[in-house]
């Protein structure tokens, strides 16, 4: 099983999430790992050095130093290469969705007491706006994924970004699912740590669902409040957005509002679509609860 793990790890078409599952099984067996050699540990690089050559040069070291720490590092490197994706690291769809009793996909009645947080002062990142204008779903997902680890962003900004994406782009978020390779969300906060956060990021890559995204926001914010040194808010000075004059706003609205044949603004279909998008986001937040739900409440008050 050890050799099979190494073989699968080297295979760029097999997801990093699957490799994590296999590693977890090896850990349960026990007695097969060696301590990580100091000279190898000293040569492990940070993320900006992670390229395919680096990955394969390190994965070959497992033959003589089968260290759990090295395995975990290589899975993280592989996961990053599959996110890009680097040539030779395109994941094949090897999972079949199975039924789950988790009710995350069910909308909660509480969602109808909200409409949408005020996005009038929200200025989307220029890259995100460009991806949305191009309707590049993969790029939008990669951007939001990276936002989870950007500790300059507040929880409110993450929520606003999701509302903005769901309102302006189609097909970014999937229905929540689990499978042999996609773990369920862990509700027990005592089990939340940096390792769990990383594992759930792998599951988010395989199932980009709203509840998974907001669950990770919850984990991140909870670890911040607990003082985890790897999850600390980075304070930045924020500029106040410029507000349009009333005349300018009216002129812009007049120019951009399409008219129906009867002369009335053709906004009903758009409003219905927006409300549907809002209800999906709100239902996910309220299902997840915790600090995300509290932050949502603050956005409305």
Long-range contacts (C-beta under 8 A, 24 or more apart in sequence): 1-25, 1-26, 1-29, 2-26, 2-32, 2-66, 5-71, 6-59, 6-62, 6-63, 9-59, 9-62, 9-71, 9-74, 9-75, 9-78, 10-56, 10-59, 12-78, 12-81, 12-82, 12-86, 12-88, 12-89, 12-90, 13-89, 13-90, 13-91, 13-92, 14-91, 14-92, 14-94, 15-82, 15-91, 15-94, 15-181, 15-202, 15-205, 15-206, 16-75, 16-76, 16-78, 16-79, 16-82, 16-202, 16-205, 17-79, 17-181, 17-182, 17-202, 17-203, 17-205, 17-206, 18-94, 18-181, 19-75, 19-78, 20-75, 20-199, 20-202, 21-180, 21-181, 23-68, 23-71, 23-72, 23-75, 27-68, 32-66, 33-66, 33-67, 33-68, 34-65, 34-66, 34-67, 35-67, 36-65, 36-67, 36-69, 36-70, 37-65, 37-67, 40-65, 40-67, 40-70, 41-69, 44-70, 44-73, 47-80, 50-77, 50-80, 50-81, 51-81, 51-86, 52-81, 52-86, 52-87, 52-88, 52-89, 55-81, 76-198, 79-201, 79-202, 79-205, 82-205, 83-142, 83-145, 83-205, 94-181, 95-179, 95-180, 95-181, 95-182, 95-206, 96-179, 96-180, 97-177, 97-178, 97-179, 98-177, 98-178, 98-179, 98-180, 100-176, 100-177, 100-178, 100-184, 102-176, 102-178, 102-184, 102-185, 103-287, 104-176, 104-185, 104-209, 104-211, 104-284, 104-287, 104-288, 105-175, 105-176, 105-211, 106-283, 106-287, 107-279, 107-280, 107-283, 108-283, 108-286, 108-287, 110-286, 111-279, 111-282, 111-283, 111-286, 112-279, 114-278, 114-282, 114-296, 114-300, 115-275, 115-278, 116-163, 116-167, 116-274, 116-278, 117-159, 117-160, 117-163, 117-296, 117-299, 117-300, 118-299, 119-160, 119-163, 119-164, 119-167, 121-241, 122-157, 122-160, 122-161, 122-164, 123-241, 124-161, 124-164, 125-161, 128-161, 128-164, 128-165, 132-164, 132-165, 132-168, 132-169, 135-169, 135-170, 137-169, 137-171, 137-172, 140-165, 140-169, 140-172, 141-172, 141-208, 144-172, 144-213, 145-201, 145-204, 145-205, 148-201, 148-213, 148-216, 148-217, 148-220, 151-224, 151-231, 151-232, 151-233, 151-234, 152-233, 152-234, 152-236, 154-233, 155-217, 155-221, 155-291, 155-292, 155-295, 156-295, 156-298, 156-299, 158-217, 159-217, 159-285, 159-292, 159-295, 159-296, 159-299, 160-299, 162-210, 162-213, 162-214, 162-281, 163-277, 163-278, 163-281, 166-210, 166-277, 166-278, 166-280, 166-281, 167-274, 167-277, 167-278, 172-208, 173-208, 173-209, 173-210, 173-213, 173-280, 174-207, 174-208, 174-209, 175-209, 176-207, 176-209, 176-210, 176-211, 176-212, 177-207, 177-209, 178-207, 179-206, 181-206, 182-206, 182-207, 185-211, 185-212, 185-215, 189-222, 192-219, 192-222, 192-223, 193-223, 193-228, 194-223, 194-228, 194-230, 194-231, 197-223, 197-231, 209-284, 210-280, 210-281, 210-284, 211-284, 211-287, 211-288, 213-284, 214-284, 214-285, 214-288, 214-292, 215-288, 217-291, 217-292, 218-288, 218-289, 218-290, 218-291, 218-292, 221-290, 221-291, 221-292, 221-295, 222-290, 222-291, 225-291
